[in-house]
Amino acid sequence: MANTVSRTVRPMRGSRIAAFGTRPSGTRHPLVAAAMVLPLAVLLALLFGGFDAVATQASSVAGLMGR
C-alpha cells in the first residue's frame, strides 16, 4: 500500500498583497462606494416601483452631507 499524506490546502498568506502590490486598507473613497451602490439601487427601485422612496432617501442623505 502506498503511504499517502493528506494535505490541507490553505490560501497563501499575502496573496492579495503580492497580486496588487499593496495591502488592502479596509476603506474606500465615498465616491467609489456610491458608484458601486447606485446602479443596484436604481435597478431595485425600478423593479419594485420604489423610485420615490429612493429619491426621498437620497435627498435626505444629501442634506446630511451638506449638499
N, C-alpha and C positions, 0 to 999 in steps of 0.2 A: 504494500500500500504506500502511496506517495504521501509524504509529510507536507501538508498544506498549512499555510499560515493565514489566518483571517486578518485582514487589514481594514481599518475604518478610514473611509475617505473623508478628509477634512479640507475645507477651503484653505487656500494658502493665506497665511496672515499677511495683511498688507497688499493683497492682490489688487484692490481698488487704487491704492496709492501707486503701485507700480504701473497700472494701466493708464492713469491720467496724470501722474507726476505730482499730484497734490493730495493733501489729506482732506477728507470730507469735513466741512466745518459745522454741519448741522443747521446752518441758517442759510436763507436765500434772500435775495433782494425782493422787496414787496412787489415791485412791478413784474418780476418773474413769476411770483406766486399768483398774481392776478391774471397774468397771461395763461397760466395753466388752468385756472379755475373758471374763468369767464366763458370759454366755449362750452364747457359742460353745463354751466348754469343756464346759458341761453337755450341749449338743447332741451334740458329738463323743463324749462319754462314753456317752451313751445309744445312739448309733448303733453304736459299736464295742464296747460292753459293758465298758468300762474304768472303771466308776464307782468301784470300789475303789481303782484306781491313782490316780485324780484325787483322791479323798478323802485318800489317804496323802500325796500331794504337797502338797495344801492344808494338811494338818495340819503338815507339815514346814516349809512357808513361814510359817505362823502361829507356829510355835515359834521360827523365826529372827527374826521381828519382835517377839518377846517378848510374845505374846498367848496 
